[in-house]
Amino acid sequence: MKVKQETIKMFEFEIEDEESFLKYFQQNFILLKNHLMSLKGYISPAITQYLDNNGVCYVVSNNCVINKRKKNNPNQDFTQEPIESTQSKEQSPEPKTVIKEVEVIKEIEVIKEVEVEVIREKEIIKEKKPKVYYRPIRSGEEIKTDMPINIFDRINSGARVITESSIEIFGIIEGIVACNGDYMIIKQISPKGNVLFHDEALDRKLFNSNELMLVTYKDGTTNIARVEK
């Protein structure tokens, strides 16, 4: 038997009610789908069925004690601000689903070691002209492509932009952006916006000014720098 230690990213949910959890998970599915979920609190059959149907890895940890590795910075709290609503202020707010991003150690028991050659074929795409948008990307709109994208206006809350190539966004981001290309150019991410670069969420605090920021990915590390004029 062999035991291998790995560092993975896990999201810990403290669930108070089924409706709030499912609503939050559906809205942030792109951000959460490739990570391990630790579920505590009220876990209904509808919740487990939804996660199973969407291929999400999760553990029910109501009775588990997980040793968390300490970081220099405190755990980031991913509790989101409520989405704009037409409900009256007099009505009681909906219960929140609290999520914490934690770093855990995963022990894997290797039953049989098999030598396997894995070759990843990455499609070689010739230089293509980018798709250019001079208008806002509206709420509910989804753009999904392997082409480079240039957006000269805002991305509204509820909109999704996903590309396997590079992207340049010159307006504020209030929706979800996912990029797996060579680079991103971003000016501002609002508190409601979420940006993933090679499956890693970017820190909104680094994109809250009117300066253009260049984001690149090299040797497994994300690098951020100001764009010189």
C-alpha positions in Angstrom: 0.0 0.0 0.0 1.2 3.5 -0.8 -0.2 6.7 0.7 0.2 10.0 -1.1 -0.3 13.4 0.4 -1.9 16.2 -1.8 -2.9 19.7 -1.1 -6.3 20.5 -2.6 -8.8 23.3 -2.5 -12.1 22.6 -0.7 -15.2 24.8 -0.1 -16.9 24.3 3.2 -20.7 24.9 3.2 -22.8 25.5 6.3 -26.3 24.9 4.9 -29.3 26.4 6.7 -31.9 25.7 4.0 -32.2 23.8 0.7 -33.5 26.7 -1.4 -30.7 29.1 -0.6 -28.0 26.5 -1.1 -29.3 25.4 -4.5 -29.8 29.0 -5.7 -26.2 30.0 -4.7 -24.7 26.9 -6.2 -26.5 27.3 -9.5 -25.4 30.9 -9.8 -21.7 30.1 -9.0 -21.5 26.7 -10.6 -18.5 27.6 -12.8 -16.6 28.8 -9.8 -17.3 25.7 -7.7 -17.6 22.7 -10.1 -14.0 21.6 -10.1 -13.4 21.7 -6.3 -14.3 19.5 -3.4 -17.3 20.4 -1.3 -17.6 19.8 2.4 -21.3 19.9 3.5 -22.5 20.7 7.0 -26.0 21.4 8.4 -29.2 20.6 6.6 -28.4 18.3 3.6 -31.6 17.3 1.9 -32.1 14.5 -0.7 -32.6 17.3 -3.3 -29.2 18.7 -2.6 -27.4 15.4 -2.9 -29.3 14.6 -6.1 -28.4 17.9 -7.7 -24.7 17.5 -6.8 -24.7 13.8 -8.1 -26.4 14.8 -11.3 -23.8 17.5 -12.0 -20.8 15.4 -11.2 -19.8 17.5 -8.1 -17.4 15.8 -5.6 -18.6 16.3 -2.0 -18.4 14.9 1.5 -20.9 15.2 4.3 -18.9 16.4 7.2 -21.4 17.0 10.0 -19.4 14.6 12.3 -16.0 15.1 10.8 -13.0 17.1 12.3 -10.7 18.3 9.6 -7.2 19.6 10.4 -6.8 22.8 8.4 -3.4 24.0 7.4 -2.7 27.6 8.7 -1.9 30.3 6.1 -0.3 33.7 6.4 -3.6 35.2 5.5 -7.0 34.3 7.1 -9.3 32.0 5.2 -11.2 33.9 2.6 -14.9 34.2 3.2 -16.8 33.6 0.0 -20.2 34.6 1.4 -21.7 36.6 -1.4 -23.7 39.8 -1.2 -27.3 39.2 -2.0 -28.3 39.6 -5.6 -30.4 42.7 -6.4 -34.0 41.9 -5.6 -37.4 43.5 -5.9 -38.4 42.3 -2.5 -39.6 44.9 0.0 -37.1 45.9 2.6 -39.7 45.1 5.3 -39.6 41.4 4.4 -37.2 39.3 6.4 -34.0 38.4 4.4 -33.4 35.0 3.0 -31.0 32.8 5.1 -27.5 32.8 3.7 -25.4 29.8 2.8 -21.9 30.4 4.3 -19.0 29.1 2.4 -15.4 29.0 3.5 -12.4 28.2 1.3 -10.1 25.9 3.2 -6.9 24.1 2.3 -6.9 20.4 3.3 -4.7 17.4 3.1 -6.0 14.5 1.1 -4.7 11.0 1.7 -5.0 8.6 -1.2 -4.6 4.8 -0.8 -2.9 3.4 -4.0 -4.1 -0.2 -4.3 -2.2 -1.0 -7.5 0.5 1.1 -9.3 0.1 1.0 -13.0 2.4 2.8 -15.4 0.4 4.8 -17.8 1.6 7.2 -20.4 -0.7 10.2 -20.6 -0.5 12.6 -23.6 -2.6 15.7 -23.6 -3.3 17.0 -27.1 -3.8 20.7 -27.1 -5.4 21.9 -30.3 -3.0 24.2 -32.2 -5.1 27.2 -33.2 -3.7 29.6 -35.7 -3.9 33.3 -34.9 -7.5 34.4 -35.1 -9.1 37.8 -35.1 -10.8 38.4 -31.8 -14.5 38.7 -31.3 -15.2 42.4 -30.5 -18.1 43.7 -28.4 -18.7 47.5 -28.1 -21.9 47.0 -26.1 -22.7 45.8 -22.6 -23.0 42.0 -22.1 -26.5 41.8 -20.7 -27.8 39.8 -17.7 -28.7 36.3 -18.7 -26.5 36.4 -21.8 -23.7 33.7 -22.2 -20.7 34.0 -24.6 -18.8 30.7 -24.9 -16.0 30.4 -27.5 -12.4 29.3 -28.2 -11.7 32.7 -29.9 -10.0 35.7 -28.3 -12.5 38.3 -27.0 -12.4 42.1 -26.7 -15.1 43.7 -24.7 -15.2 47.6 -24.5 -18.2 47.9 -22.2 -19.4 46.4 -18.9 -20.4 42.8 -18.2 -23.7 42.9 -16.2 -24.6 40.8 -13.2 -26.0 37.4 -14.4 -23.9 37.4 -17.7 -21.3 34.8 -18.4 -18.3 35.0 -20.7 -16.2 31.9 -21.2 -13.2 31.5 -23.5 -10.3 29.1 -24.1 -8.3 31.9 -25.5 -7.2 35.3 -24.3 -9.6 38.1 -23.3 -9.5 41.9 -22.9 -12.2 43.7 -20.9 -12.3 47.5 -20.6 -15.5 47.9 -18.6 -16.5 46.8 -15.1 -17.1 43.1 -14.5 -20.3 42.3 -12.5 -21.0 38.9 -14.0 -18.8 35.7 -14.4 -15.8 35.5 -16.6 -13.7 32.3 -17.1 -10.5 32.4 -19.3 -8.0 29.6 -20.1 -5.9 31.6 -22.6 -2.5 33.1 -22.4 -3.5 36.3 -20.8 -6.3 38.6 -19.6 -6.5 42.4 -19.5 -8.9 43.7 -16.9 -9.7 47.1 -15.4 -12.2 46.5 -12.6 -14.1 43.7 -10.9 -17.1 44.7 -8.8 -18.0 43.0 -5.5 -20.7 41.0 -7.4 -18.3 39.9 -10.2 -16.2 36.7 -10.4 -13.3 36.0 -12.6 -11.5 32.7 -13.1 -8.1 32.4 -14.9 -7.1 28.8 -15.4 -9.7 27.7 -12.8 -8.3 30.1 -10.1 -10.5 32.9 -8.8 -8.8 36.4 -9.1 -8.8 38.7 -6.0 -11.3 41.5 -6.7 -9.3 43.9 -4.5 -6.5 43.9 -7.1 -8.9 45.2 -9.8 -10.7 48.1 -8.2 -9.1 51.1 -9.9 -9.2 52.6 -13.4 -5.8 51.1 -14.3 -5.5 48.3 -16.8 -4.0 45.1 -15.3 -2.3 42.3 -17.3 -2.9 38.7 -15.9 -0.6 36.0 -17.3 -0.1 32.3 -16.4 3.3 30.6 -16.4 4.7 27.5 -14.8 1.5 27.0 -12.7 1.7 30.6 -11.3 -0.7 33.5 -12.0 1.1 36.8 -12.4 -0.5 40.3 -12.3 1.0 43.5 -13.5 -0.1 47.0 -14.4 -0.2 47.8 -18.1 2.2 50.6 -18.9 0.8 53.3 -21.2 
